[in-house]
Every structure is written in C-alpha cells, then in structure tokens.
Amino acid sequence: MKKILAFAMAGMLMMGFVGCNSKTGGTSDAMDSLSIAFGDLYGVGMGQQLRAMDSTVDLEKALKGMEYIANADTSKAFMQGLQMGMQIAQLYAGIEQQCGMPINKSLFMKHLREGLTKPTPNGQEEMMALQSKIEPLLNKAMEQSPKAIANKKAGEEYMAKLKNDKAYTFTKSGIAYKVIAAGEGKNFSDSDVVKVNYVGRHLNDSVFDKSGEQPVPFNLKQVIPGFAEMIQLMKPGSKVTVVIPGELAYGPQGNRGIEPNETLIFDIETLGVQDPSEQPARPQIPRPAK
C-alpha cells in the first residue's frame, strides 16, 4: 500500500512540475534531466505495479501500450474512439471464444467505416434490421467452427456404432435410448413437471452434471429437445440410457462445460409428476436459443 501511495504522490508531483514549467519555460538541459528523473521513477514504480498484478506480464507489450496512449492524440473525438475501440477488442475476443475462429478484422473495419460515415435517417429501424441478421449468421459461423465439425463427426460415429446394438431404439428425430426399467402408468406429457434422477455424461463417459441426492423437477418445456422427447417416452419408475445428438442438445453454441454440437449421454430415472405445492422446477437443462 505504501508503494502505491508513493507512486500516486509522484504522479501529483509531476503534474505540479509540468504546470510550473509551462508557465516559466525552463531550459532544455533542465527538462532533459527532469525527463530522465521521472522516467526512472515511473519505470520502477510501474514495473512494481505490473508485476504485482501479474508476475508473468509481458513488459515489452505493456510498454507498447503505455507509449501508444502516452503519445496519442488527446482530442475528445480520439479518446471517444479509443473507448469504443476497447469495446470492439472485447467483441473480437468474444466472437473468437464463441465461434472457435477469429473474426475477419479487415472486413469488420471496412463495413464499420461505411456504417459510421453514412447518414441514418431511420437509425432505430436500421439497427433492428441489422440486429436480426446477427443470430442466424452467428449460428452458421459456430456450426463451421473446427470444434463443432469435429464433435458432430464424433457424434455421428458414436450413433453409427449404436445401430449395431439391438438394445437401443432410435426415434425419428435421431435420439437413441436403451430401456433399463419400463415403469408403470401413463407416459408423461410436455405440460408436466417431472421429478427426475439423472446423470449427464460426455461420450468419453466423464460426468458433466447430475441430480445429486434429491430428484430434480423439470418443466419439459424448458429443457433441451432430446431430453424432453425422452421423458415423454417414459412412465413413472422408468429408467433409461439415452444418447442425444448435438442438434437436439445444446447445438453449435454449446453450454457450460458442453462443447459445440456435442452428443450427450443421459442416464434418467423418472419418479412421477411433481405436485404444484412442491418446490418449483429447476431449468437445469435449458432449451437452446432459436
């Protein structure tokens, strides 16, 4: 804390010196000496500050960032552009993380420049029209990511092997399930809130989610399509293992711990319909965005 306070005081002193010299002029030699002294002080202070925040920091990159801002145009328009540029940098990073591929920066900036400079008499309407294009294009880009393609292929190969296993039944939609216990009574409907014990697994058998000691109530309108379809094929007391292809699970966008287009395995036991007086359904397996 003392180091930080000392560093802050040095900054205030610098402002005082600069203000003084701007009035009195000062000699070249004096300013050179002052420049060296402040460079030494800030170099040591900022070095300590950077290492305290991140011991593995790339000092050369940090220095480039300092020089860029320190020598930059300080006009209001430039500073506003700089702030917006930080938002664009975050967008770049977010898209790459979501799609598994980097955005085409040159195309982005070309069209940003065109949009920035053209008149927009119907700005709100145009914004809404442009926004409506994003989601389908984002989904298409995610579908073409290397991870999405690899996971889709792995899922198709896994499903192909299951077709040789007579214990599994395939539905028209594409899910495959094996009945362990048939259960009794009537099948569940999509309007039911069903109490379920379940374990969710990746194709390598590692567990990504499970219900725990108590069954989980699920509203079948709030779960992924393949899970909802399977529950409606079951009765109270049923136990199954179901394999859900990516397009009926979380799709190309994936989910927490689920990769794009990943085929999933669930071991499911249904215990009956939840009474309305019991705790509300938990949207643990949400329906992917359309």
Secondary structure, DSSP 8 states (H G I E B T S, - for coil): -HHHHHHHHHHHHHHHHHHHHHHH---HHHHHHHHHHHHHHHHHHHHHHHHHH-TT--HHHHHHHHHHHHTS--SHHHHHHHHHHHHHHHHHHHHHHHHSS---HHHHHHHHHHHHHS--TTHHHHHHHHHHHHHHHHHHHHHTSHHHHHHHHHHHHHHHHHTT-TTEEE-SSS-EEEEEE--SS----TT-EEEEEEEEE-TTS-EEEE--SS-EEEETTSS-HHHHHHHHT--TT-EEEEEE-GGGTTGGG-BTTB-TT--EEEEEEEEEE--TTS-----SS-----
